Amino acid sequence: MKQLVAECAQAGKLVAAICHGGWMAISAGVYRGVRVTGSPGIKDDLVNAGALWEDAAVVVDRNFISSRKPDDLPDFLRAILTFALHPSRAVTEG
């Protein structure tokens, strides 16, 4: 799974994580310099992996989409659909 995430990140394909899902991207080594959010419980792990933490319902940084918790699912899914349908419009938001 780590290899798949790394290959997707390198190829510019969607890498999306909600809640504690950011741990997979951390383990794959793909979050250095990427703006992200996630569960507050893994904030330190994200920062220590080189991610740029933001406390927001959804953060989009190129092909990386992240969200904090299930309550943020509407924003998270909207960002994923935007990326899937219009990748050029999903550059950065937070």
Z-matrix of the N, CA and C atoms (Angstrom, degrees):
N
C 1 1.439
C 2 1.525 1 110.17
N 3 1.343 2 117.39 1 -40.95
C 4 1.462 3 119.67 2 178.65
C 5 1.529 4 111.15 3 -59.96
N 6 1.312 5 116.57 4 -40.99
C 7 1.465 6 120.75 5 179.59
C 8 1.530 7 110.41 6 -64.05
N 9 1.326 8 117.38 7 -42.16
C 10 1.459 9 121.69 8 178.47
C 11 1.531 10 110.71 9 -60.21
N 12 1.325 11 116.94 10 -46.49
C 13 1.465 12 120.76 11 179.19
C 14 1.530 13 109.99 12 -61.65
N 15 1.322 14 117.02 13 -44.48
C 16 1.466 15 120.74 14 179.57
C 17 1.525 16 111.21 15 -62.29
N 18 1.319 17 117.66 16 -42.73
C 19 1.469 18 121.41 17 179.72
C 20 1.533 19 111.09 18 -65.90
N 21 1.327 20 117.21 19 -40.78
C 22 1.470 21 120.81 20 177.58
C 23 1.528 22 110.22 21 -63.19
N 24 1.322 23 116.73 22 -45.39
C 25 1.462 24 120.54 23 179.87
C 26 1.519 25 110.65 24 -60.41
N 27 1.313 26 116.68 25 -46.12
C 28 1.460 27 121.55 26 -178.03
C 29 1.527 28 111.47 27 -64.90
N 30 1.322 29 117.22 28 -33.80
C 31 1.466 30 121.78 29 -178.10
C 32 1.533 31 112.73 30 -85.26
N 33 1.334 32 117.34 31 -1.46
C 34 1.463 33 119.90 32 -178.92
C 35 1.512 34 113.70 33 78.57
N 36 1.322 35 116.49 34 15.41
C 37 1.466 36 120.74 35 177.20
C 38 1.525 37 109.06 36 -83.33
N 39 1.314 38 115.61 37 161.81
C 40 1.456 39 121.23 38 -176.96
C 41 1.525 40 112.07 39 -60.74
N 42 1.326 41 114.95 40 130.78
C 43 1.460 42 122.89 41 169.92
C 44 1.525 43 105.01 42 -124.64
N 45 1.328 44 117.21 43 108.00
C 46 1.461 45 121.95 44 -175.79
C 47 1.525 46 109.77 45 -120.23
N 48 1.340 47 115.15 46 140.18
C 49 1.462 48 120.30 47 -179.58
C 50 1.520 49 109.38 48 -145.65
N 51 1.316 50 115.29 49 138.71
C 52 1.465 51 121.23 50 174.97
C 53 1.523 52 108.64 51 -127.68
N 54 1.317 53 115.40 52 147.06
C 55 1.454 54 122.85 53 177.19
C 56 1.529 55 110.07 54 61.96
N 57 1.325 56 118.37 55 -117.55
C 58 1.465 57 122.16 56 -179.37
C 59 1.525 58 112.84 57 -89.72
N 60 1.333 59 117.19 58 4.61
C 61 1.460 60 121.23 59 179.95
C 62 1.516 61 113.64 60 -61.56
N 63 1.322 62 116.95 61 -21.27
C 64 1.462 63 120.87 62 177.35
C 65 1.516 64 112.96 63 -60.00
N 66 1.318 65 117.48 64 -22.61
C 67 1.468 66 120.02 65 177.84
C 68 1.525 67 111.34 66 -59.20
N 69 1.324 68 117.46 67 -35.09
C 70 1.467 69 119.91 68 179.37
C 71 1.529 70 110.10 69 -65.14
N 72 1.321 71 116.73 70 -44.15
C 73 1.469 72 120.29 71 178.41
C 74 1.519 73 111.00 72 -65.79
N 75 1.331 74 117.21 73 -36.82
C 76 1.470 75 120.76 74 175.37
C 77 1.521 76 109.27 75 -60.14
N 78 1.325 77 116.85 76 -49.56
C 79 1.470 78 121.16 77 -178.56
C 80 1.522 79 111.82 78 -63.12
N 81 1.331 80 116.86 79 -30.83
C 82 1.467 81 121.19 80 178.48
C 83 1.526 82 111.68 81 -80.19
N 84 1.327 83 116.74 82 -10.31
C 85 1.453 84 121.19 83 177.32
C 86 1.522 85 114.64 84 72.88
N 87 1.339 86 117.21 85 33.39
C 88 1.470 87 119.36 86 -173.71
C 89 1.533 88 114.72 87 -111.01
N 90 1.313 89 118.78 88 2.25
C 91 1.462 90 120.23 89 -174.09
C 92 1.532 91 114.79 90 -97.48
N 93 1.317 92 120.15 91 -2.66
C 94 1.470 93 120.89 92 -178.81
C 95 1.525 94 109.84 93 -60.22
N 96 1.349 95 115.63 94 121.12
C 97 1.453 96 121.37 95 178.99
C 98 1.518 97 115.12 96 78.87
N 99 1.324 98 118.07 97 7.39
C 100 1.467 99 122.50 98 -178.55
C 101 1.531 100 108.94 99 -99.92
N 102 1.342 101 115.95 100 133.51
C 103 1.458 102 121.22 101 173.95
C 104 1.527 103 108.56 102 -73.28
N 105 1.342 104 117.24 103 126.31
C 106 1.463 105 121.54 104 -177.46
C 107 1.521 106 111.04 105 -144.24
N 108 1.320 107 114.20 106 167.47
C 109 1.452 108 122.60 107 165.81
C 110 1.519 109 106.56 108 -134.24
N 111 1.292 110 117.05 109 177.41
C 112 1.458 111 122.03 110 179.87
C 113 1.513 112 108.67 111 174.12
N 114 1.298 113 116.24 112 -174.22
C 115 1.452 114 120.47 113 176.94
C 116 1.531 115 109.23 114 -58.04
N 117 1.328 116 117.73 115 135.39
C 118 1.466 117 118.79 116 177.73
C 119 1.532 118 112.57 117 -55.14
N 120 1.328 119 116.72 118 -24.96
C 121 1.463 120 120.78 119 179.51
C 122 1.522 121 114.22 120 -66.53
N 123 1.326 122 118.06 121 -18.70
C 124 1.465 123 119.96 122 178.37
C 125 1.533 124 112.07 123 -114.62
N 126 1.331 125 116.67 124 11.78
C 127 1.467 126 120.72 125 179.65
C 128 1.523 127 111.37 126 -53.32
N 129 1.327 128 118.07 127 -49.01
C 130 1.465 129 120.77 128 -178.58
C 131 1.521 130 111.49 129 -61.30
N 132 1.331 131 117.08 130 -38.76
C 133 1.464 132 120.86 131 178.45
C 134 1.527 133 110.67 132 -64.12
N 135 1.331 134 116.48 133 -41.81
C 136 1.462 135 120.91 134 178.99
C 137 1.531 136 110.57 135 -63.13
N 138 1.315 137 116.31 136 -47.51
C 139 1.467 138 121.13 137 179.96
C 140 1.526 139 110.24 138 -63.41
N 141 1.322 140 117.46 139 -43.41
C 142 1.470 141 120.79 140 -180.00
C 143 1.526 142 112.04 141 -65.77
N 144 1.328 143 117.37 142 -22.83
C 145 1.467 144 121.44 143 177.20
C 146 1.535 145 111.32 144 -85.31
N 147 1.334 146 116.11 145 -1.05
C 148 1.457 147 119.80 146 177.84
C 149 1.516 148 115.17 147 96.65
N 150 1.331 149 116.78 148 3.64
C 151 1.467 150 120.15 149 177.89
C 152 1.525 151 109.73 150 -73.55
N 153 1.309 152 115.44 151 156.98
C 154 1.461 153 122.38 152 177.70
C 155 1.526 154 107.31 153 -102.95
N 156 1.321 155 116.81 154 98.57
C 157 1.460 156 124.05 155 -172.44
C 158 1.526 157 112.23 156 -69.78
N 159 1.334 158 116.58 157 137.61
C 160 1.458 159 123.67 158 171.07
C 161 1.519 160 108.27 159 -135.66
N 162 1.316 161 116.76 160 140.02
C 163 1.464 162 121.21 161 175.82
C 164 1.524 163 107.67 162 -93.84
N 165 1.331 164 116.07 163 90.62
C 166 1.462 165 121.87 164 -177.40
C 167 1.523 166 108.74 165 -145.54
N 168 1.317 167 116.38 166 157.66
C 169 1.467 168 120.82 167 179.67
C 170 1.521 169 111.49 168 -61.01
N 171 1.323 170 116.21 169 -38.33
C 172 1.464 171 121.07 170 177.01
C 173 1.528 172 108.02 171 -148.98
N 174 1.323 173 115.53 172 143.01
C 175 1.460 174 121.25 173 174.52
C 176 1.524 175 107.41 174 -128.20
N 177 1.321 176 115.47 175 128.29
C 178 1.461 177 121.71 176 177.14
C 179 1.515 178 107.40 177 -115.70
N 180 1.315 179 116.07 178 122.67
C 181 1.463 180 121.89 179 175.32
C 182 1.522 181 107.19 180 -133.60
N 183 1.327 182 115.49 181 100.69
C 184 1.456 183 122.83 182 -175.85
C 185 1.524 184 109.92 183 57.38
N 186 1.325 185 118.73 184 -116.08
C 187 1.464 186 122.22 185 -178.72
C 188 1.531 187 113.10 186 -95.19
N 189 1.326 188 116.83 187 10.16
C 190 1.463 189 122.08 188 179.71
C 191 1.532 190 109.05 189 -105.03
N 192 1.335 191 116.28 190 124.70
C 193 1.460 192 121.95 191 177.27
C 194 1.519 193 107.41 192 -125.70
N 195 1.332 194 115.71 193 127.92
C 196 1.463 195 119.03 194 -179.14
C 197 1.523 196 110.16 195 -136.98
N 198 1.327 197 114.22 196 155.72
C 199 1.453 198 121.54 197 -178.68
C 200 1.523 199 108.91 198 -147.12
N 201 1.340 200 116.77 199 162.06
C 202 1.465 201 120.97 200 -171.50
C 203 1.520 202 115.38 201 -87.19
N 204 1.332 203 116.85 202 -44.48
C 205 1.475 204 119.43 203 -167.54
C 206 1.526 205 110.53 204 -158.09
N 207 1.328 206 117.12 205 167.75
C 208 1.462 207 120.21 206 -179.30
C 209 1.529 208 113.93 207 -55.41
N 210 1.325 209 118.68 208 -31.90
C 211 1.471 210 120.31 209 178.15
C 212 1.528 211 111.73 210 -62.15
N 213 1.321 212 117.09 211 -21.20
C 214 1.469 213 121.96 212 -179.76
C 215 1.522 214 112.87 213 -89.85
N 216 1.325 215 117.78 214 3.11
C 217 1.468 216 121.01 215 -176.62
C 218 1.531 217 114.39 216 -53.25
N 219 1.334 218 120.82 217 -41.35
C 220 1.474 219 118.25 218 179.40
C 221 1.537 220 112.42 219 -57.51
N 222 1.338 221 117.49 220 -45.32
C 223 1.464 222 120.81 221 178.62
C 224 1.521 223 111.59 222 -67.76
N 225 1.320 224 116.22 223 -40.08
C 226 1.463 225 122.27 224 -179.99
C 227 1.535 226 110.26 225 -61.43
N 228 1.314 227 116.13 226 -49.26
C 229 1.465 228 120.11 227 -178.66
C 230 1.526 229 111.78 228 -68.15
N 231 1.322 230 117.11 229 -35.36
C 232 1.473 231 120.68 230 176.15
C 233 1.527 232 109.72 231 -61.15
N 234 1.323 233 117.34 232 -42.78
C 235 1.463 234 121.47 233 179.13
C 236 1.525 235 111.10 234 -65.69
N 237 1.325 236 117.33 235 -39.92
C 238 1.466 237 120.80 236 178.44
C 239 1.529 238 110.37 237 -64.51
N 240 1.329 239 117.04 238 -44.48
C 241 1.463 240 120.12 239 179.10
C 242 1.525 241 111.37 240 -64.43
N 243 1.318 242 116.84 241 -39.77
C 244 1.465 243 120.15 242 177.11
C 245 1.523 244 110.25 243 -60.70
N 246 1.327 245 116.62 244 -44.28
C 247 1.463 246 120.53 245 178.96
C 248 1.530 247 110.09 246 -62.52
N 249 1.315 248 116.79 247 -44.59
C 250 1.467 249 120.68 248 -176.68
C 251 1.530 250 111.89 249 -66.28
N 252 1.330 251 116.19 250 -38.94
C 253 1.458 252 120.44 251 -175.89
C 254 1.524 253 113.81 252 -89.11
N 255 1.323 254 116.00 253 -30.86
C 256 1.476 255 121.24 254 -176.22
C 257 1.528 256 109.59 255 -142.88
N 258 1.314 257 119.28 256 70.99
C 259 1.475 258 120.93 257 -175.06
C 260 1.527 259 113.85 258 -53.88
N 261 1.303 260 118.62 259 -32.38
C 262 1.460 261 120.19 260 -178.49
C 263 1.530 262 112.66 261 -69.81
N 264 1.331 263 118.14 262 -21.24
C 265 1.464 264 121.39 263 178.93
C 266 1.524 265 112.02 264 -87.61
N 267 1.309 266 118.52 265 -10.31
C 268 1.465 267 122.40 266 -175.85
C 269 1.521 268 111.04 267 -99.14
N 270 1.322 269 117.06 268 41.91
C 271 1.462 270 120.41 269 -174.89
C 272 1.519 271 111.17 270 -74.70
N 273 1.320 272 118.59 271 -63.46
C 274 1.459 273 120.51 272 179.11
C 275 1.512 274 110.04 273 -148.32
N 276 1.285 275 115.68 274 134.08
C 277 1.462 276 122.10 275 170.33
C 278 1.511 277 106.90 276 -158.47
N 279 1.293 278 116.32 277 159.59
C 280 1.443 279 118.42 278 -178.79
C 281 1.486 280 111.90 279 -165.72
